[in-house]
Amino acid sequence: MTTMREQAVSDLPPQLDDWFATRGWRPRRHQTDMLAQGRAGHHALLVAATGAGKTLAGFLPTLAELIEEPTSGLHTLYVSPLKALAVDVQRNLLTPIEEMGVDIRVETRTGDTPSDRKARQRVKPPQILLTTPESLSLLLSYPDSITMFEGIRTIVIDEVHAFATGKRGDLLSLCMARLQTISPGMRRVALSATVADADGYRAWLAPDGDIDQVAMVQGEAGADPDIAILLPEGRIPWSGHSGRYAAEQVMAEIEKHATTIVFCNTRSLAELIFQDLWKVNANTLPIGVHHGSLAREARRKVEGAMAEGKLRALVATASLDLGVDWGNVDCVIQMGAPKGSSRLLQRIGRANHRLDEASKAILVPGNRFEYLEARAALDAVEAGELDPDLFRVGALDVLAQHVMACACAAPFREEDLLDEVRSALPYSALPAETFSRVLGFISDGGYALKAYDRFKRLTQDADGTWRISHPKCIGQHRLNAGIIVEATMLNVRFGNGRALGRVEEGFAAQLSPGDTFFFAGLSLEVIKMDTEDLVVRATSKPARIPTYGGSRMPLSTNLADRVRGFLAHPGEWARFPDDVREWLEYQRLRSVLPEPGQLLVETFPREGRHYMVAYSFEGWNAHQSLGMLITRRMETQGLKPLGFVANDYALAVYGIDKITDPASLFSADILEHEFVDWVQQSHLLKRAFREVAVIGGLVERQHPGKRKTGRQVTFSTDLIYDVLRKYEPTHLLLEAAWADARARMTDVGRLAGLLDRAAETMLHVDLERVTPLAVPILTLIGREKVATNTSDDALLIEAEALAAEAMRID
């Protein structure tokens, strides 16, 4: 009996069969499986290693159908998370189409596409259109979208793990629901290399979340990656998180390979590493830098140079994590710890990009904890263990934007649109009352704003039909729709106007008047924060809050658990370098090493201060939030806190008085009292509100011919925020802002888990002096006191002195 797969292979159109043959290839098993699922009309999720031909597998049913039954209309929609990926796929897809000599048009549509081409695409679309979630949403806002999409056969979602669990995934799931209404027979396909919860993604992809409708296609295993940890000459540093100390060795690796991508976890680090490498680039090899803050022209220039093989190295951030295929890359270097096994696998896959060749990668840990994390990541990759995927309820601000897009296309009835929205998994449990609140918000802005005509975007007719209130609302929606809200920078200045520099608003949002922080080598106290400025004064008070905050990738729970396991099992230590093994052995002699699940809290005096270090391994974001809350509680208890520092592994709090009862600082009710006060007094909630107000359409970023600055947007949203807090505290967008502030800005889920466990798992060890395990976190205190342009020599001296004290056995 012929199997579905065998039937698909035998049915491969001659043009495709010949194309494979002329290249000396045969379709891989997962490619023919995807073709078989396509022929059967099934939705499908393909999980396959980078270099396995995922994109071709996703498009194979489309190419076969268009060769056998040519159509002039839109057949397949391809959605990617990055504009660059859409451009890259177009280039790679056009090659087989041209070589086969078939008449299939492939075009891209992103924010960079010229307006005349966009207009033509709506009237005469190509057979295959490559786009992003935001551009698809805009397409669906046109009345002719029903005509454009009524014949669509397939939607292909690439790198689905980059969408599904966030707000862009919410938008895309709603767009798919709309497309399914327009074309009920549309087939859904998703592709990824790194998915831990395949069933979760199948449910997300499926109409109505019906997992049984989505076939699971597993790709062939590729060659095991060749991953090494770069150990510096001498010893692994006690502190740091960037691996900058290894610039010369990294440059030596670049010289050995044809093309190397050097990945960094933040944009600022990418710039620093690029400068460090340039300084030691004795042979003046061509190297470049690529991240999201660069101008589009600069990114395209670098991408073109890489595609043409003109660069020997490229320093990059997450902007290149996904899918861009440069076949001549033969080495990937990760600066600092990878923070997750899925991310590491994604980045490793950029090397070789071929299934049958081992991808070569080198990890450069920044300190001793990061060495353990790097080792944990290698073990996780070897075991095939990926980071968990956390699915969440759909965001209400995204829903409001989507409803507005639907209304721009055509009037609708509430019950019909609610049924459609519920067919998208993130909104499957949406209460009818909440949906009515969303419609009410779009129709008048809410109770406190209904006196203003500009917030009246929807109108309900006598028969219950909803329609756009005024044609100008349509233009404004299309100008302002989108999910990504630009971060703004604030000027740090004294009251007399003298400017000290700029900080990310994400950091400033955590501050309240009276808080102190280090900046430009000074201890500064916050006076106030307004639309453009963080107004401060110099102070003799110790600076409590570190300034190195920003968009940090949190340590994944999987890697955190593995690092905990290393600490508790000395049998693992034989694999570690001598200095790491010695560090752990001395910790065991001087104090204790925590068991998995145990919260070790050490207290000790040093240089007239009292320290408390909690080794909780919940990631920087959760620890940073916890530091803010615990220092507030210490003030309440009269413990005179001076400050705190946090990294992915621990939180260190220091003050004038000794902490004798740390358990009282970690009680779960801190989330009911200090947390609420902190979020409301700081600008965290205002920052979250600005984002949901922009996404939800309450505040516009652009008017015809004019774009508001980030500061102007902030000014507008701050005014509305203050009105709503005073007169309508239950407003839909305040509710959405609270959800964002809790989850995204403070990692409150991990924080809550830590506090829930603290009472039962805490082990308090009171000591006479600093311990070896505390050295990496305590050196951060010294780093915060040094001006940004100061040499690291003083910090290294301080770290070594601290380490000598910690490693001494009396």
Salt bridges, closest charged atoms under 4 A:
ASP33 OD1 - ARG5 NE 3.60
ASP33 OD2 - ARG29 NH1 3.15
GLU65 OE1 - HIS75 NE2 2.72
GLU65 OE1 - ARG153 NH2 3.33
GLU68 OE2 - ARG39 NH2 3.02
ASP88 OD1 - ARG91 NH2 2.39
GLU99 OE1 - ARG23 NH2 3.04
GLU107 OE2 - ARG105 NH1 3.68
GLU107 OE2 - ARG120 NH2 2.95
ASP112 OD1 - LYS83 NZ 3.47
ASP112 OD1 - ARG296 NH1 3.07
ASP112 OD2 - ARG300 NH2 3.22
GLU134 OE2 - ARG168 NE 2.83
ASP144 OD2 - ARG122 NE 3.33
GLU159 OE1 - HIS161 NE2 3.76
ASP170 OD2 - ARG392 NH2 2.72
ASP199 OD1 - ARG202 NH1 2.93
GLU253 OE2 - LYS256 NZ 3.36
GLU271 OE2 - HIS291 NE2 2.74
ASP276 OD2 - ARG244 NE 2.64
GLU297 OE2 - ARG296 NH2 3.79
GLU303 OE2 - HIS290 NE2 2.84
GLU303 OE1 - ARG300 NH1 3.17
GLU308 OE1 - LYS310 NZ 2.84
ASP321 OD1 - ARG347 NE 2.61
ASP325 OD1 - HIS353 NE2 3.75
GLU357 OE2 - ARG354 NE 3.27
GLU370 OE2 - LYS339 NZ 3.87
GLU373 OE1 - LYS339 NZ 3.17
ASP379 OD2 - ARG575 NH2 2.77
GLU385 OE2 - ARG562 NE 3.13
ASP397 OD2 - LYS167 NZ 2.62
GLU415 OE2 - ARG413 NE 3.11
GLU420 OE2 - ARG178 NE 2.91
ASP444 OD2 - LYS450 NZ 3.79
ASP453 OD1 - LYS456 NZ 3.55
ASP461 OD2 - ARG467 NE 2.56
GLU486 OE2 - ARG707 NH2 3.41
GLU505 OE1 - ARG687 NE 3.98
GLU505 OE2 - ARG690 NH1 2.79
ASP515 OD2 - ARG632 NH2 3.89
GLU525 OE2 - ARG537 NH2 3.39
GLU525 OE1 - LYS541 NZ 3.49
ASP533 OD2 - ARG493 NE 3.09
GLU572 OE1 - ARG575 NH2 2.87
ASP578 OD1 - ARG581 NH2 2.46
ASP579 OD2 - ARG368 NH2 3.80
GLU582 OE1 - ARG235 NH2 3.31
GLU607 OE1 - ARG606 NH1 3.83
GLU618 OE1 - ARG750 NE 3.18
GLU618 OE2 - ARG757 NH2 2.56
GLU635 OE2 - ARG544 NH2 2.82
ASP648 OD2 - LYS339 NZ 2.47
ASP657 OD2 - LYS640 NZ 3.25
ASP669 OD1 - ARG633 NH2 3.03
GLU674 OE2 - ARG633 NE 2.95
GLU691 OE1 - ARG744 NH2 2.85
GLU700 OE1 - HIS703 NE2 3.58
ASP722 OD1 - LYS686 NZ 3.61
GLU735 OE1 - ARG437 NH1 3.00
ASP740 OD2 - LYS167 NZ 2.80
ASP740 OD2 - ARG744 NH2 3.35
ASP766 OD2 - LYS658 NZ 2.88
ASP792 OD1 - ARG783 NH1 3.98
GLU805 OE1 - ARG606 NE 2.95
ASP810 OD2 - ARG769 NH2 2.84
ASP810 OD1 - ARG808 NE 3.06
